[in-house]
Amino acid sequence: MTRCSNDTLISKIGMKSLNKLMEVDFAVLTDIDSCVKVNTKNYIDINGTSAVYNVYNTPEDMFNCLAEGCKNSGTLTVMNPSGLAAGASFGVNADATEFAAGVITYYVHFPTAGVYHLETVISDIADQNQSDSDVYQKQIRVREAGFQPVVIDLSKLPDAGSGMGWTASENGIILRVNVVPESSILATVGFSSIYVYNSIEDFEINDVVKIGCIDEFAGELTVDPVEASCFGAGYDATSIAIERTLTGKSASANYWKLNPLMSKGTQTSGWLIQTAEKAVSATTIDGLEYGYVQLADMNMDECAFTTAAIADSCNVTESLLNRVNTPAIVEINEKQFIVLADGKILFHKSLVGKEIVISYPKKVDVEHFVGNEDVLDARRVRMSFTQEQTDGVKQNYVYNNVLITSFPGTVNNEETTFEFTISVQRDKNGNFFEMYRVAE
């Protein structure tokens, strides 16, 4: 008998719900750059028979992830017969005391595969003969012709030296690079893009922030329609907008890097509010009697946030004391106190023997951060999120250019929630995102 009903359906998939193991990953990138750069066309002298500079022979940036723009310059190629050293010296006109324990990077173009001995000699810029120098040596095994990056860490002891060694001065340095190939290899060696950095910390430019215990990863893609005068309607490509909202309950400790205003500062000491109960002792200054409390750990660079109150007073309002903001000692009444430069707090003599509750800025070692617009355009963020279909196939979405438009700041008595709003922008290839479908 012919069946009239249609009760057979094509198999379909769904998306699995979020679980506690799912995470959203953010790559926070900043292009490393140096204020002290040397273009190798400006060499002092060469060790070779001839040299030529090619402005178009530029090495690929090997220090930055998905670098924006090209910061490297052309290449000076020095030629010498097989097995002989090829090299050049360059002047670095910058205050060497600032990078005496820093890092120098440059690129060397090797002509073919083989083993090369690399020597970097550093001396004061006034020492033209490099009589007092530090020497850093490396042996580089090259698999094929091309550029290789070189990193010289000045915080490490040199491998050799001459005379009294290099002593950093404000005048700058002479940097000499020599490359010795195997005896069968023609010494045609290129040098390019010398950069100087104050610290190895300048290379901390590629961080990953993880948000876990995801409650929701929501959002939508919107495109406005456009009515065409002929042949139907279409879309307005300029109206494309993709926004995602991420809510999670845990985050890696470096999640502050997603704050578009936040960056590291320079201070190593700071303060936090400390509250302590102290007994007032007696002292005499310039013939006048006072009470005092000594706070050895008080941060004297912070001029505010110090308050005091009598501990055993039943009248809370009257127990609060008033600060007299003066660097000189003056007569005060029983309701006043003075903070002196050595962390000593003076009270009226009538408070001697009483317990005082003092809240003050305590000096502590810190990692310092600042919030401003300086890094708004310097920091780039990429985002990756994987969701799984009910048939086990995974979809890995990669957003190569996102902007964090809201950063969590709410604190309450409930479990902390991290909520971010993310605006998806086009990357340098014109794509909003990529998706990799993975069947494992």
N, C-alpha and C positions, 0 to 999 in steps of 0.2 A: 504493500500500500504506500502510495506517495505521501511523504510528510509535508504538511502545509506550514507547520510552525518553524520558526527560526530560533533555536535555542543553543546554537554553537557560536562562540565568540573567539576572536583572535586574542592570544595571550598578550598581556600588558604588564608594564612595570610601574612601581611606585618608588618613592624615596623613603629610606629608613629614617626614623626619628633620631634626633640628636641624642648622644650618650655622653657619659662623663669623660670618655677618652678622646673625644673630638676636640681639636684645637684650631685656632686661626693663627697663622704665622704672619708676622710683619717683618720685612727686611728694611731697616733704616739705614740709608746710605748718604754719605757726604763725600764729595770729591776731595781727595787730599790735594792740597796746593801749597806752594812755597812762595814766600815773598823774596827769597834769595835764589835767583836763577842765573845760569850761565849758558849763553848760546855759544856752542863750540866754534863758531866762525871767528870768535874773538880770542884766539889762542895767542899765547906768548911766543912759544917756539915749538918745533916738532922734532921727533927722533925718527928720521926717515929721509928718503931721497926726494920725496915730493908729497904734496898734500892738496886736496881739492875739497871744497865745501859744496854740498848739494842741499838746497833749501827744501826740495821736494822729497828727499829721502828721510822720512819722519817715522820713528818707531811707534808702534801701537802702544797705547797706555796699558801697562801691565800691573799698575798699582791700584787702579780703581775698578769697581764693579759697575759695568754699564755706564761708563764715563759720559758726562755731558760735555760735548765739544772736544777740541783737541788742544792740549796744553804743551805738547812736546814740540821741539824745534828741529831743524835740519841736522845733517850729519857731516862731520869733518872726517874724511878718509885719508889716512896716512899710509904711504907705500914704502916698503923696504924689501930687500931680497929674502928668499926663503930662509927660515930659521932665525932671522935676526929680529930684534925687538922693534916694534913700531909703537910710537907714543907721542904725547903732546902735553904741554903744560898750560894751565889756565889760571887767571887771577880771579879770586872771589872777593869783591870789594864790599865787605860787610863786617860788622862787629863780631869777631870770632869768639869773644867771651860769652856770647849768647848761645852759641852752638858747640862749645868746647866738649860737651858730653852729648851731642846730638847725633844726627844721622846725615850722611851724604849719599845720594843716589845718582846713578847715571846709566846710560845704555852703551853697550859695546856691540858693534856689528862684526861678527866673525865670518871669514870668507868661506869656510868649509868645515866639515866635521873633523874632530880631532881633540887633542888635549892642549890647553893653553895655560901659561903661567901669567897671572895678572898681578901687577904691583901698583899700589896707590901710595904716593908720597905726598905728605902734607908738611908745609913749613910756613913761617910767617911771611907775609907779603914783602917785607923788607929784606928777607933772606933770599935773594935772587938765585944764589948757588945751592940753596937748600942744604946748607952746612949743618943746621940743627933741625932735624926732621923726624917725623914718625912715619913708619912704613907698614902698610897693611898688605898682606899677600894672600892670594887665593889661587887655587888650581881649578880650572873650569873645564869640564868635559862637554863638548858640543856635539850634538847628534847630526845637525844639519846647519847649513849656512843661514845666518839671520841675526836678529838682535837678541841680546841677553841682558836682563837687568842686573845691576850690581848695587849692593847695599853695603856701606861702610858704617859700622856702629862705633862712633868715637868714644862711647862710654866704656868700651873694652880696651884692654892694653894692646898696643901695637905689636905686630910680630917682629919688628926690627926697628932700627933707627940709626941716626947719625948725630955726632956731636952731643949736645945737651938735650936733644929731642925738641919737639915742637912745644912752644908756650903760646897760648892764645893771647891775642892782643885785639884792640879795637880797630886795627887797621885792615885786617882781613888775612887771607891765606893764599899761598900758591899751591895748586893741586896739579900734580903730575901723574899721568897714567901711562904705564908701559905694558904692552902685551907681547909675550914671547911665544911664538908658535913652535910646533914640532919642526924638526930640521927640513922635512919635505914640504912644508906648507908655506906658500908665498905670504909674506907679511903685509897683507892689505887689510887694514883694520879701521873700522869706523867708530867715532865717539860722538855721543849726542846727549843733549838735554840733561845738564848737571843741575841738581836741586839740593838745597841745604835746609835741614829741619832742626828745630831746637831740641826735639825729644822724640823718642820712639813712640810716645803716646800720641803724637800727631797722626800716626797710622791707624788709630782706633776709629775706623770710619765705616765699618760694616758690622752692624749689630742686628740680632734677631730678637724680636719681642713675641712672646707667646701668650695668648689669652685662652684660658681653659675653663672647664665647667660651664660650657656654653648653654645659656638659657634660650637664646634666640639669635638668629642671624637673618635679619629681615631686610626688606628693601624692594625697590621696583625700578624698572626701566621705563621711561616715558619718552615718546616721540610724538610731536604734534603733526596732525594731518594737514595737507595743503590741497585746496581745491584748484585743479588745473582748468584753464580756460578751454583747453582742447584735450581730447583723448583720455579723460578720466583723472582721478585724483592721485596724490602721491604723499610723500613724507617730507617734512622740513628737517633736513639733516642738522641744521644749526640748533635745533631745539632738543637734541638728544641729551638726556640727563639720566645718570645712574647713581643712585644713592643707596647705601647699605647702613643698617644700624646693627651694631654688635653688642650683645649683652652677655657678660660672663662673670663668674664669681672668683676666678683666680687669674693671676698674671705673673709673668716673670718679673724679677726685681728691677729690671731696667725699663719697665713700661713707661717711665717718665719721658723716654725718648720719643714717644708718640705725641707728646705735648708740643705743638708747633711753636710755642713761645719759649720753651725751656732749653737751656744749654749750660754746660759746665762753666763755673766761674774760676777765679784764681786764688781765692782765700783758702788757707789750711786750718785756720782757727775761727771759731764762732761762739755762739752761746745758745743756751736754752734756759727757760725759766725754772728756777729751783726755789722751793719754799722750805724754810727751816725754822725751828724754834731755838732761840739763843737767850742766854742770861746776860743782862747788861752789867758790865764791869765799870769800875770807877777809874777816871784819869783826870789829870790836871794839865791844861794847856794855857800858856801865857798867864798863869796865876788864876785861871778860872776853872771851876770844877765841872766836869761833864760825865755822862755815862757813855759807854761805847761798846760796840760789837765789831770784832774783826772778821772779815770774810776774805780768806786768802785766795779763794777760787773765783772771785768776782771778776767779770769781764769789764775792764775799765774803759774800753773803747765804745761801749754802749752806754749812752747817757740817760736812757729812759728805762722804764719797766721795773723800777725799784720802789717797793712800798713796804710799810711796816705798820703793825698793830699790836696793842697790848694784849697778851695772851689770856690773862685771867680776868678781863673786864666783862661784866655782865651786860654792860651797855655797848652793844656792837657799834653803834654809830659813833659814840665818843671814843671808842678804843682805837679808831683809825688815826694814824699820825700823818702830818703833812710835811712833805719834803721842801726844804729851803734850798733852792738851786743856786749855790754860790761856791766858787772854788776857794774862797777865803773863809776862815773860821770867824763866825759872828755869834753873838749871844742869842740863844733860842729859848723858847718857853717849853712847857711840858707837852705840848701838842706838836712839836716840830722835830725834825732830824736833818742832818747834813751828811752827804756822801762825799768823803775825801778821796784823793787820787790814789791812795795806797790800799783801797778796799776797806778802810775803817769808816764805820757809821757812827756819828756822834748823836747823843740824845741829851735831854735835860737831866741834870744831876738827880732830880727826884725819882727817876726811873731806875737808878742803880739797884741791882738785886732783883728786879722784876724780869719775867719772861716775855720776850718780844718775838712775835711771828714776823719773819722777814721773807719777802718774795723778791728775788733778784736775778739778773742774768748771770748764769754760771758759765765760766769759760770752758770750752770743750774743743777737742780736735774734730774737724768736720770735713766733709766733702761738699764743696760749695757749688750752688747752682743759681742761675739768674733767669728771670723771665722778661724777655723783650723781643723785639721784632728782628733782631740781627740774623737769626738762622731761618727765617721764614722761607727764603728763596734758596738757601744753601743745602737744606736737608731734603732728600727724596725718599719716598716710602713706597714699597711694593707689598702686595698682600697675596697670600695663598690660602685657599680653603678647599677641603675635600669633602664631598658628600657621596653617599653610597646608595646605589639603587637596590631594590629588593631582590634583584637577580645576582647581586654581588659585584656588579660592575661599578667602578669608582670614577667619579668625575672630579678632576683636579682643576679648579679655576685659579688662574694667575692674573692678577691685576697689576700691571707694571708701573702705573702712575696713579697713586691715590692721594687725596688730601684729607687729613684728619680735621674735620670742621667743628667737632665738639669733643671735649676731653672730660672724663669724670672728675667731679669735685665734691659730690655729695657725701657727707658723713652723718650717720645716724646710729641708733642703737640696734639696728638690724644687721644681718650679715652683709658685708661689703659687696656691692655690685659695681662692676666696671662696665660702663656704657659709652660706646664711641659712635659717632656719626662719621661716615666715610663717603666722600664724593669721588667718584671714579672719573678720571680724565683720560684723554688719549695719550698713548705713549709716543715715542719719537717715530714709530712706524705707522702711526695713525690708528692703532687698535685700542679699543677700550679694555679688552681682556682677551685671554687665551684660555682654552679648555682642552685638557688632555683626558681622553677616555681610556681607562686602564682596566683590562680584564685579567685578573690574576688567578 
